[in-house]
Amino acid sequence: MGEPIIPNENTETAHIKGISLEKMFCEYMKSNLGYSKARTRVQVKSSFNSRGINVDVVGENVDGRNKRLWILSAIYLLLAVVLYVYTLYLYLSDINVPSAIWVLFALMLMMSLITIVLAGRYKTLNAWAECKNQIGVVTFAQMQKTVSELEAYKASGDKEFRFIEQYFASATEYSEPALKLAQEKEIICYILKNGNFEKVSYWS
């Protein structure tokens, strides 16, 4: 058996620097990228790794369709209440209630329930962020690893997160192949310069 790896001062410093970048980008996602919530070090499932994958930062936003569907559901329910009150008025006035009104009342209730169920499917939208605080440039292999991990999460069938955006934040420059791959896979890249994150791309 080989000798156990004992962290030295340099590896510990690199680890601390990495965590610091993750926390900075986590706050940047909330303050500049429009995410209502974000947290670091999130464990997600993977199709090829039973232990799962550790994502540096995950952002969360409420899906706009959720709010719109709840509003639509409330409108259907209100219409059902209006129809019920109207039928009650007709009944108390000894007026025959047309069957069409009962059908419409049932339809409004059904549509309200359907939109409530649909709203439950659109609760949140998520963003996946990989952070690198290293000496050398971000390589093609590192970018490919990020792509593969996200694809492995989607292939796992897990429904906890709905990743619609993917970010890569680095304290150093990106290699040209890494930026080209990021462009192909629609990964949004940022670099930390003078304490601020700047967006970079293959054609910048």
C-alpha positions, -999 to 999 in steps of 0.1 A, spaced: 0 0 0 12 35 -7 19 61 19 -11 81 30 -13 116 15 -9 142 42 -21 177 33 6 202 34 4 240 38 1 246 1 -28 221 -4 -46 235 26 -42 270 12 -54 260 -22 -85 244 -6 -92 276 14 -88 297 -17 -112 274 -36 -139 277 -8 -134 315 -8 -141 317 -46 -172 295 -42 -186 317 -15 -179 348 -36 -196 335 -67 -225 322 -45 -231 358 -34 -226 371 -69 -254 348 -82 -278 363 -57 -267 399 -61 -260 401 -99 -275 370 -116 -310 373 -102 -311 341 -81 -332 344 -50 -312 316 -32 -278 300 -36 -256 277 -15 -223 261 -18 -212 224 -17 -244 207 -27 -244 169 -31 -265 157 -61 -271 123 -76 -251 108 -104 -258 80 -129 -222 68 -127 -212 75 -91 -232 60 -62 -218 86 -38 -231 114 -60 -215 146 -72 -205 176 -52 -215 208 -70 -196 239 -59 -226 263 -61 -263 258 -68 -286 287 -74 -324 286 -71 -352 307 -85 -390 303 -85 -402 293 -119 -424 321 -133 -449 295 -146 -456 284 -110 -469 319 -101 -489 323 -133 -506 289 -128 -515 297 -92 -531 330 -104 -550 311 -132 -562 285 -106 -575 313 -84 -594 328 -113 -610 294 -121 -619 289 -85 -634 324 -83 -656 317 -114 -667 285 -98 -677 304 -66 -696 330 -87 -715 302 -105 -723 285 -72 -737 317 -57 -758 323 -89 -772 288 -88 -780 292 -51 -798 325 -60 -818 307 -87 -827 279 -63 -839 302 -36 -860 321 -62 -877 289 -73 -861 292 -107 -849 261 -125 -812 259 -127 -801 252 -163 -779 221 -165 -753 241 -185 -745 261 -154 -738 229 -134 -716 217 -162 -697 250 -163 -694 250 -125 -679 215 -126 -655 225 -154 -642 255 -135 -635 233 -104 -618 208 -126 -596 235 -143 -587 249 -110 -575 215 -97 -556 209 -130 -537 242 -128 -528 235 -91 -513 201 -101 -494 218 -130 -481 245 -107 -466 218 -85 -444 207 -114 -429 242 -119 -417 251 -84 -380 260 -89 -354 265 -115 -317 259 -107 -282 268 -119 -251 247 -116 -218 265 -110 -183 251 -110 -155 272 -94 -118 270 -99 -92 289 -79 -59 276 -92 -26 287 -106 -29 275 -142 -55 282 -168 -88 263 -169 -83 233 -192 -105 215 -217 -104 185 -194 -118 205 -165 -145 220 -186 -154 185 -200 -156 171 -165 -182 197 -156 -202 189 -187 -201 152 -179 -211 157 -143 -242 177 -152 -251 151 -179 -247 124 -152 -271 142 -129 -297 145 -156 -293 108 -165 -298 98 -129 -335 107 -132 -334 127 -100 -360 155 -98 -348 175 -69 -331 201 -91 -340 215 -125 -308 228 -139 -315 253 -167 -282 272 -166 -246 263 -160 -218 286 -149 -180 283 -146 -162 308 -124 -124 310 -123 -97 331 -107 -75 325 -137 -78 326 -175 -94 299 -196 -77 279 -224 -91 284 -259 -104 248 -261 -121 252 -227 -139 283 -238 -149 267 -271 -164 237 -253 -182 261 -229 -197 279 -259 -209 246 -275 -225 235 -242 -239 269 -233 -218 272 -202 -215 308 -190 -180 316 -180 -168 342 -155 -133 353 -144 -125 370 -111 -105 403 -117 -97 429 -91 -124 415 -68 -151 415 -95 -165 388 -118 -163 395 -155 -181 375 -181 -158 359 -208 -166 339 -239 -148 322 -268 -153 353 -290 -147 380 -265 
